[in-house]
Amino acid sequence: MKIKTTRFGELNIPEEDIVTFPEGLLGFAEHKRYVLLDSEELDPLKWLQCVDAGYLAFVVLDPRIAIDEYDMHVSRECAQGLRIESPEDAMIFAIITADDDPAKCTINLQAPIIINRKNYLARQIILLDQQYSIHHPLLSDDFPTSATSGDNAVP
């Protein structure tokens, strides 16, 4: 499938790589299909590019890279809805809010994205635990200087 994007030009994306959010993302309910794009320049960050709106893309990161002790609970209902059978089936991402000043970049730890790596069904959830912020500083003391992504399994 060919998609046109404002950041990456025209991309040829295999249909099986399309991540489907049946409920959309918070604030973007009408946009349900995305693709995860790696970026060598931004590793371990990734792009979550909307398939149907080429202008819409989010920078995402496994939140456990930003905070070692990041701990979240996926409800049984959410896991069943995404057909997640084991923690290894799940990838976790959080949306980054970028700024020209890297010191002002933040990560939304309170509304992570869960993606089933087997079927690419996804959902953004809101954690009720107030220990996490929607504007956690990305370049904080918690963020490792030589970050590498883990296996993205749900803890």
DRENPA-3360 file (N, C-alpha, C; in nm, 2 decimals, always signed):
BEGIN
1 = MKIKTTRF = +0.08/-0.12/+0.00/+0.00/+0.00/+0.00/+0.09/+0.12/+0.00 ~ +0.06/+0.22/-0.09/+0.14/+0.34/-0.09/+0.06/+0.45/-0.01 ~ +0.14/+0.52/+0.07/+0.08/+0.63/+0.15/+0.17/+0.76/+0.12 ~ +0.11/+0.87/+0.12/+0.18/+1.00/+0.11/+0.19/+1.07/+0.24 ~ +0.31/+1.11/+0.28/+0.33/+1.18/+0.41/+0.40/+1.31/+0.38 ~ +0.38/+1.40/+0.47/+0.45/+1.53/+0.46/+0.59/+1.52/+0.51 ~ +0.62/+1.43/+0.60/+0.76/+1.42/+0.65/+0.85/+1.32/+0.57 ~ +0.79/+1.22/+0.52/+0.87/+1.11/+0.46/+0.84/+1.09/+0.31;
9 = GELNIPEE = +0.76/+1.17/+0.25/+0.73/+1.16/+0.11/+0.63/+1.04/+0.09 ~ +0.64/+0.97/-0.02/+0.56/+0.86/-0.05/+0.63/+0.73/+0.01 ~ +0.55/+0.65/+0.08/+0.60/+0.53/+0.14/+0.52/+0.41/+0.09 ~ +0.59/+0.30/+0.07/+0.52/+0.17/+0.04/+0.52/+0.09/+0.16 ~ +0.40/+0.07/+0.22/+0.38/+0.00/+0.35/+0.31/-0.13/+0.32 ~ +0.37/-0.24/+0.37/+0.29/-0.37/+0.36/+0.16/-0.36/+0.45 ~ +0.05/-0.41/+0.39/-0.07/-0.41/+0.47/-0.06/-0.47/+0.61 ~ +0.02/-0.57/+0.62/+0.03/-0.64/+0.75/+0.10/-0.55/+0.86;
17 = DIVTFPEG = +0.17/-0.44/+0.81/+0.24/-0.35/+0.91/+0.15/-0.24/+0.96 ~ +0.02/-0.24/+0.91/-0.07/-0.13/+0.96/-0.12/-0.16/+1.10 ~ -0.10/-0.06/+1.19/-0.15/-0.07/+1.32/-0.29/-0.01/+1.33 ~ -0.38/-0.08/+1.38/-0.52/-0.03/+1.38/-0.56/+0.00/+1.52 ~ -0.61/+0.12/+1.54/-0.67/+0.17/+1.66/-0.82/+0.18/+1.64 ~ -0.90/+0.07/+1.68/-1.04/+0.08/+1.66/-1.11/+0.20/+1.72 ~ -1.05/+0.26/+1.83/-1.11/+0.37/+1.89/-1.03/+0.50/+1.86 ~ -0.93/+0.49/+1.77/-0.85/+0.61/+1.74/-0.76/+0.64/+1.86;
25 = LLGFAEHK = -0.68/+0.75/+1.84/-0.60/+0.80/+1.95/-0.68/+0.91/+2.02 ~ -0.64/+0.95/+2.14/-0.71/+1.05/+2.22/-0.69/+1.18/+2.14 ~ -0.81/+1.24/+2.10/-0.81/+1.37/+2.03/-0.81/+1.34/+1.88 ~ -0.79/+1.22/+1.83/-0.78/+1.19/+1.69/-0.86/+1.06/+1.66 ~ -0.98/+1.06/+1.71/-1.07/+0.94/+1.70/-1.10/+0.90/+1.56 ~ -1.10/+0.99/+1.47/-1.13/+0.96/+1.33/-1.02/+0.90/+1.25 ~ -0.90/+0.90/+1.31/-0.78/+0.84/+1.24/-0.75/+0.71/+1.31 ~ -0.77/+0.60/+1.24/-0.76/+0.47/+1.31/-0.64/+0.39/+1.26;
33 = RYVLLDSE = -0.58/+0.42/+1.14/-0.47/+0.34/+1.09/-0.34/+0.41/+1.09 ~ -0.24/+0.35/+1.14/-0.10/+0.40/+1.15/+0.00/+0.30/+1.11 ~ +0.12/+0.34/+1.10/+0.24/+0.25/+1.08/+0.35/+0.30/+1.17 ~ +0.42/+0.21/+1.23/+0.54/+0.25/+1.31/+0.66/+0.25/+1.22 ~ +0.73/+0.36/+1.22/+0.85/+0.38/+1.14/+0.97/+0.40/+1.22 ~ +1.08/+0.33/+1.19/+1.20/+0.34/+1.26/+1.28/+0.46/+1.20 ~ +1.36/+0.52/+1.28/+1.44/+0.63/+1.24/+1.58/+0.62/+1.29 ~ +1.68/+0.59/+1.21/+1.82/+0.57/+1.26/+1.87/+0.70/+1.33;
41 = ELDPLKWL = +1.83/+0.82/+1.28/+1.87/+0.94/+1.34/+1.81/+0.96/+1.48 ~ +1.70/+0.91/+1.51/+1.63/+0.93/+1.63/+1.62/+0.81/+1.72 ~ +1.68/+0.70/+1.68/+1.68/+0.58/+1.76/+1.71/+0.60/+1.91 ~ +1.64/+0.56/+2.01/+1.53/+0.46/+2.00/+1.39/+0.52/+1.98 ~ +1.38/+0.64/+1.94/+1.25/+0.70/+1.91/+1.20/+0.64/+1.78 ~ +1.06/+0.64/+1.76/+1.00/+0.59/+1.64/+0.89/+0.69/+1.60 ~ +0.85/+0.68/+1.48/+0.74/+0.76/+1.43/+0.61/+0.68/+1.42 ~ +0.50/+0.73/+1.47/+0.37/+0.66/+1.45/+0.30/+0.75/+1.35;
49 = QCVDAGYL = +0.31/+0.71/+1.22/+0.26/+0.78/+1.11/+0.12/+0.74/+1.07 ~ +0.03/+0.83/+1.06/-0.11/+0.80/+1.02/-0.11/+0.76/+0.87 ~ -0.18/+0.66/+0.84/-0.19/+0.61/+0.70/-0.28/+0.70/+0.62 ~ -0.39/+0.74/+0.68/-0.49/+0.81/+0.60/-0.48/+0.96/+0.60 ~ -0.39/+1.02/+0.68/-0.37/+1.16/+0.69/-0.22/+1.19/+0.70 ~ -0.16/+1.21/+0.58/-0.02/+1.22/+0.57/+0.05/+1.32/+0.65 ~ -0.02/+1.42/+0.70/+0.03/+1.53/+0.78/+0.04/+1.49/+0.93 ~ -0.03/+1.38/+0.97/-0.04/+1.34/+1.11/+0.06/+1.23/+1.14;
57 = AFVVLDPR = +0.16/+1.26/+1.23/+0.25/+1.17/+1.28/+0.30/+1.21/+1.42 ~ +0.32/+1.11/+1.50/+0.37/+1.13/+1.64/+0.50/+1.06/+1.66 ~ +0.58/+1.13/+1.74/+0.71/+1.06/+1.78/+0.68/+0.98/+1.91 ~ +0.72/+0.86/+1.91/+0.69/+0.77/+2.03/+0.81/+0.70/+2.08 ~ +0.80/+0.65/+2.20/+0.92/+0.59/+2.27/+0.86/+0.49/+2.36 ~ +0.93/+0.38/+2.38/+0.90/+0.28/+2.49/+0.92/+0.36/+2.62 ~ +0.82/+0.38/+2.70/+0.83/+0.46/+2.82/+0.93/+0.41/+2.92 ~ +0.96/+0.28/+2.92/+1.06/+0.22/+3.01/+1.20/+0.26/+2.98;
65 = IAIDEYDM = +1.22/+0.32/+2.86/+1.35/+0.38/+2.83/+1.36/+0.51/+2.90 ~ +1.25/+0.59/+2.91/+1.26/+0.72/+2.98/+1.26/+0.71/+3.13 ~ +1.19/+0.60/+3.18/+1.18/+0.58/+3.32/+1.20/+0.43/+3.35 ~ +1.31/+0.40/+3.42/+1.34/+0.26/+3.44/+1.23/+0.19/+3.52 ~ +1.17/+0.26/+3.62/+1.07/+0.19/+3.70/+0.93/+0.21/+3.65 ~ +0.91/+0.25/+3.53/+0.78/+0.27/+3.47/+0.70/+0.14/+3.48 ~ +0.59/+0.15/+3.55/+0.51/+0.03/+3.58/+0.36/+0.06/+3.55 ~ +0.30/-0.02/+3.47/+0.16/+0.01/+3.43/+0.09/-0.13/+3.43;
73 = HVSRECAQ = -0.04/-0.12/+3.44/-0.13/-0.24/+3.44/-0.22/-0.23/+3.32 ~ -0.23/-0.33/+3.24/-0.32/-0.34/+3.13/-0.44/-0.42/+3.18 ~ -0.56/-0.37/+3.18/-0.67/-0.44/+3.23/-0.70/-0.56/+3.15 ~ -0.76/-0.66/+3.21/-0.80/-0.78/+3.14/-0.89/-0.75/+3.02 ~ -0.98/-0.66/+3.03/-1.07/-0.62/+2.92/-0.99/-0.56/+2.81 ~ -0.89/-0.48/+2.83/-0.80/-0.42/+2.73/-0.72/-0.53/+2.66 ~ -0.66/-0.61/+2.74/-0.58/-0.72/+2.68/-0.67/-0.82/+2.59 ~ -0.79/-0.85/+2.64/-0.88/-0.93/+2.56/-0.92/-0.86/+2.43;
81 = GLRIESPE = -0.95/-0.73/+2.44/-0.99/-0.66/+2.33/-0.88/-0.65/+2.22 ~ -0.76/-0.65/+2.26/-0.65/-0.65/+2.17/-0.60/-0.79/+2.13 ~ -0.66/-0.89/+2.19/-0.62/-1.03/+2.18/-0.48/-1.06/+2.22 ~ -0.44/-0.99/+2.33/-0.31/-1.02/+2.38/-0.32/-1.14/+2.47 ~ -0.24/-1.24/+2.44/-0.24/-1.37/+2.52/-0.13/-1.38/+2.62 ~ -0.02/-1.30/+2.60/+0.09/-1.30/+2.69/+0.16/-1.17/+2.69 ~ +0.23/-1.13/+2.80/+0.30/-1.01/+2.80/+0.39/-0.98/+2.68 ~ +0.45/-1.09/+2.63/+0.54/-1.08/+2.51/+0.47/-1.04/+2.39;
89 = DAMIFAII = +0.34/-1.05/+2.38/+0.26/-1.00/+2.26/+0.25/-0.85/+2.25 ~ +0.28/-0.78/+2.36/+0.25/-0.64/+2.37/+0.37/-0.55/+2.35 ~ +0.36/-0.44/+2.28/+0.46/-0.34/+2.27/+0.39/-0.22/+2.34 ~ +0.48/-0.14/+2.41/+0.43/-0.02/+2.48/+0.50/+0.10/+2.42 ~ +0.43/+0.21/+2.40/+0.48/+0.33/+2.35/+0.42/+0.45/+2.43 ~ +0.48/+0.56/+2.43/+0.43/+0.68/+2.49/+0.46/+0.79/+2.39 ~ +0.37/+0.89/+2.37/+0.39/+1.00/+2.28/+0.48/+1.11/+2.33 ~ +0.57/+1.15/+2.25/+0.66/+1.26/+2.28/+0.60/+1.39/+2.23;
97 = TADDDPAK = +0.61/+1.49/+2.31/+0.58/+1.63/+2.27/+0.72/+1.70/+2.24 ~ +0.74/+1.72/+2.12/+0.87/+1.78/+2.08/+0.88/+1.93/+2.09 ~ +1.00/+1.98/+2.11/+1.02/+2.13/+2.11/+1.15/+2.16/+2.05 ~ +1.17/+2.28/+2.00/+1.30/+2.31/+1.94/+1.41/+2.31/+2.04 ~ +1.37/+2.33/+2.17/+1.47/+2.32/+2.28/+1.45/+2.18/+2.33 ~ +1.55/+2.09/+2.31/+1.54/+1.95/+2.36/+1.51/+1.94/+2.51 ~ +1.55/+2.04/+2.59/+1.53/+2.04/+2.73/+1.38/+2.05/+2.77 ~ +1.30/+2.10/+2.67/+1.15/+2.12/+2.69/+1.07/+2.00/+2.63;
105 = CTINLQAP = +1.13/+1.90/+2.58/+1.06/+1.78/+2.52/+1.00/+1.70/+2.64 ~ +0.88/+1.66/+2.62/+0.82/+1.58/+2.73/+0.76/+1.45/+2.67 ~ +0.73/+1.35/+2.76/+0.67/+1.23/+2.73/+0.55/+1.21/+2.81 ~ +0.44/+1.16/+2.74/+0.31/+1.14/+2.81/+0.31/+1.00/+2.87 ~ +0.34/+0.99/+3.00/+0.35/+0.86/+3.07/+0.21/+0.81/+3.12 ~ +0.11/+0.91/+3.12/-0.02/+0.87/+3.17/-0.11/+0.81/+3.07 ~ -0.08/+0.82/+2.94/-0.16/+0.77/+2.84/-0.08/+0.69/+2.74 ~ -0.03/+0.57/+2.78/+0.05/+0.49/+2.69/-0.03/+0.42/+2.58;
113 = IIINRKNY = +0.04/+0.38/+2.48/-0.02/+0.31/+2.36/+0.03/+0.16/+2.38 ~ -0.07/+0.07/+2.36/-0.04/-0.07/+2.37/-0.07/-0.13/+2.23 ~ +0.03/-0.20/+2.17/+0.01/-0.26/+2.04/+0.04/-0.41/+2.05 ~ -0.05/-0.49/+2.00/-0.03/-0.63/+1.99/+0.06/-0.66/+1.87 ~ +0.18/-0.71/+1.90/+0.28/-0.73/+1.80/+0.24/-0.84/+1.70 ~ +0.14/-0.92/+1.73/+0.10/-1.03/+1.65/+0.00/-0.99/+1.54 ~ -0.10/-0.90/+1.59/-0.21/-0.87/+1.50/-0.22/-0.72/+1.47 ~ -0.13/-0.64/+1.53/-0.12/-0.49/+1.52/-0.25/-0.42/+1.56;
121 = LARQIILL = -0.33/-0.48/+1.65/-0.44/-0.41/+1.71/-0.38/-0.32/+1.82 ~ -0.43/-0.20/+1.84/-0.37/-0.11/+1.93/-0.48/-0.03/+2.00 ~ -0.44/+0.02/+2.12/-0.53/+0.11/+2.20/-0.44/+0.20/+2.28 ~ -0.49/+0.33/+2.29/-0.42/+0.42/+2.39/-0.51/+0.41/+2.51 ~ -0.44/+0.39/+2.63/-0.52/+0.38/+2.75/-0.48/+0.50/+2.84 ~ -0.56/+0.53/+2.94/-0.54/+0.63/+3.04/-0.52/+0.56/+3.17 ~ -0.40/+0.58/+3.23/-0.37/+0.52/+3.36/-0.44/+0.61/+3.47 ~ -0.51/+0.55/+3.56/-0.58/+0.62/+3.66/-0.48/+0.66/+3.78;
129 = DQQYSIHH = -0.37/+0.59/+3.78/-0.27/+0.62/+3.89/-0.21/+0.75/+3.85 ~ -0.21/+0.84/+3.95/-0.16/+0.98/+3.92/-0.01/+0.99/+3.94 ~ +0.06/+0.88/+3.95/+0.20/+0.89/+3.97/+0.28/+0.93/+3.85 ~ +0.21/+0.92/+3.73/+0.27/+0.96/+3.60/+0.21/+1.09/+3.55 ~ +0.29/+1.16/+3.48/+0.25/+1.29/+3.43/+0.23/+1.28/+3.28 ~ +0.15/+1.37/+3.22/+0.13/+1.37/+3.08/+0.25/+1.46/+3.02 ~ +0.32/+1.53/+3.10/+0.43/+1.61/+3.06/+0.56/+1.58/+3.13 ~ +0.60/+1.46/+3.14/+0.72/+1.42/+3.21/+0.84/+1.47/+3.12;
137 = PLLSDDFP = +0.94/+1.54/+3.18/+1.05/+1.58/+3.10/+1.13/+1.46/+3.04 ~ +1.15/+1.47/+2.91/+1.21/+1.35/+2.84/+1.36/+1.35/+2.88 ~ +1.42/+1.46/+2.88/+1.57/+1.47/+2.92/+1.58/+1.50/+3.06 ~ +1.53/+1.40/+3.14/+1.55/+1.42/+3.29/+1.66/+1.33/+3.33 ~ +1.69/+1.33/+3.46/+1.79/+1.24/+3.52/+1.76/+1.09/+3.50 ~ +1.63/+1.06/+3.48/+1.59/+0.92/+3.46/+1.62/+0.87/+3.32 ~ +1.64/+0.96/+3.23/+1.66/+0.92/+3.09/+1.80/+0.88/+3.07 ~ +1.83/+0.76/+3.02/+1.97/+0.71/+3.00/+2.03/+0.78/+2.88;
145 = TSATSGDN = +2.15/+0.82/+2.89/+2.22/+0.89/+2.78/+2.24/+0.80/+2.66 ~ +2.26/+0.67/+2.68/+2.28/+0.57/+2.57/+2.16/+0.47/+2.57 ~ +2.04/+0.52/+2.54/+1.92/+0.44/+2.55/+1.92/+0.34/+2.43 ~ +1.87/+0.22/+2.47/+1.85/+0.12/+2.36/+1.71/+0.06/+2.40 ~ +1.63/+0.03/+2.30/+1.50/-0.02/+2.33/+1.51/-0.17/+2.37 ~ +1.42/-0.20/+2.46/+1.41/-0.34/+2.51/+1.32/-0.42/+2.42 ~ +1.26/-0.52/+2.48/+1.17/-0.61/+2.40/+1.03/-0.56/+2.39 ~ +1.00/-0.45/+2.46/+0.87/-0.39/+2.46/+0.76/-0.47/+2.52;
153 = AVP = +0.79/-0.57/+2.60/+0.69/-0.65/+2.66/+0.63/-0.58/+2.78 ~ +0.50/-0.61/+2.80/+0.43/-0.55/+2.92/+0.49/-0.61/+3.04 ~ +0.53/-0.52/+3.14/+0.59/-0.57/+3.26/+0.50/-0.65/+3.34;
% end
